[in-house]
Structure formats: C-alpha cells, structure tokens
C-alpha cells in the first residue's frame, strides 16, 4: 500500500519537509517511490509547492495521503 506523506529534512529546530509517495511499511525518511513537492512550515506564510498532476495521478492510483498531507493538498487546491 502506498502513502503520500512527509519526509523530514533540514537542520535541528529548522524542519523542511518533502512530500513523497512511499510504501507504508518503509520508515519515515527511508526509500521513496516519487517526490511530488515540498512544505516549509518555518516560513510565514508556509511555503508549499506541489506537482498537482503527479499528486492527482497517485491519488487516482490508490495512494492514501496522511492527515497532514491531506490538509496541505487542500490548501494547495489539489483536493
């Protein structure tokens, strides 16, 4: 089962997240199938960039977004 979720990167107390498609059994920062965007929560307002076509493709293929990613996709207008 594939999930669309966040992969944490960045320095200590300066998080930066990549929005990725990964197998649900893989650890949080492990191997990914595809990277479809990023989310920088430190900036005000938050910096969000998503490849909408790739996100829609994975959603139609059955990938399940996590709750956090679902809200980010709604803010970006993908869902």
N, C-alpha and C positions, 0 to 999 in steps of 0.2 A: 504494500500500500504506500502510495506517495503522499507526502505532505508538503505544503508550501509554508515555510517557516523562516524564522530569523536566524542568522549565523552571526555571532558576536565577534567583532574585531575592534581594533582601537587600543589605546593605552589605558592604564589604570585610571579609573574615575573619568574616563573620556570615551564612552562607548560609541561605536559606529556599527550599524547592522547592515548586512547584506540580506536581501530577500531571495531565498533559494528554494528550489524543488529538490527534495531529498527523500530517500527511503525512510519510513517511520522508525525502522529499527536501528538506524545509524545515529551515533552520538551527535550532540548539538553542533559542534564545529567540525564534524567529520566530512566524508566524501559527499559531494552533491551531484545531482544529475544536470542541473542547469541553474545559472544565476540570472534572475529576471529583474533585479533592481536593487536599490539601497534605501536606507532610512537613517537619517542622522537626527536623533532626538535632542542633542545638546544645543543645536542652533534654535533660535527663536525667530520666526516660527520654524517648526521642524521641517527639515529638507527631505522631501520624498521624490524619488524618481523610479518609475516602474515602466517596463516594456509591456504595455497593455495587451498587445497582440499575443505575446508569449504567455502572459498570465491567463488570458481567456482560453488559449489553447490547452493549457494544463488543467484548468478548471473543467473544461469540457471533456477532457480525457479521464476525469475522475480524481484528480489530486484534491485533497482536503486541506483548506487553509486553517491555521491555528486561529484562536480567537483574536490575538493581537494583529496578525496579518490580515484577518478579515476586516477589522476596523480600519487598518491602513489602506486596504484596497477600496473600501467605501469612501474614505477621504479623497483618494486619488481619482475616484469616479470610474473605477474598473468594474465594480459590482453594482 
